[in-house]
Structures are given as structure tokens and as C-alpha cells.
Amino acid sequence: MIDRAIQVHGGLGVTDYTLLSFWYRHERAARIYDGADEVHKDVVARYALREYGVS
């Protein structure tokens, strides 16, 4: 979502004149230490399929 906001604002979105740059820096850090999106999708899929006996 923050990526889309950065795209809408263009170059201004990554300058220190907006709060977007602050949020973007913190989101990027969270992506790094939280893991890849694919890992989260895999965990959610396993959890959902567990109810049906699929592993």
C-alpha cells in the first residue's frame, strides 16, 4: 500500500518533505526482518488446508 502511495506522489514521495518517506523506510525494514511475502503466503495456505486434512 505504501508502495502505491509512493508511486502516486512520484519523486516527492521519497523526499523528507512528506511522511511517506518515513513510513516507507520503516516498512522496508519490516519486510527485511519479517520475511518474504511468499513465506507468509505459504504459512497461511498450510494453516487453511490443515482444516481439510491436507498437509
N, C-alpha and C positions, 0 to 999 in steps of 0.2 A: 504494500500500500504506500509506504513511504517512497518506494522507487517510482511509482506513478506520479506522486506529488512533485518529486524532483524533476521528472520529465516535463510536467506541465509548466513548471517555473523556469526550466532551461538552466542556463548558467547561473542565474540569480539564486536558484535553489541550493547550490553548493557553496555559496558565499556566507560569510558570517553576518550578513545583514538580515538573514531570516533564521527562524528557529529550525527550519528544515535541515540545515547542515548539522546542528546539534543532534537532532533525532536520528539522522542518517548515520552519523558516526557511532552512536550507541547501538543502533540496530545492526550495523555491520559487525561490531564486536560481539553482540549476542549471537549472531549467525555463526561466528567462528567457534565460540566456546559451547554453543548449544548443539552443534552438529548439523549435518547436512539435512535439507528438506526431505531427501529420499529416505533417510533413516527414519524420520518421523512418520512418513507415509507407510513404511514397512511395518513399524510398530503398531500403528493404528489398524492396518489391514489384518495383522495377526490377531490382534485383540478382537476385532469384529468377527473374524472367521472362527475363532475359538468357540463361540456360542453354537456353531453348527458342526463341531467336531472335526473341522478341517485344520490341519496344522501346517 
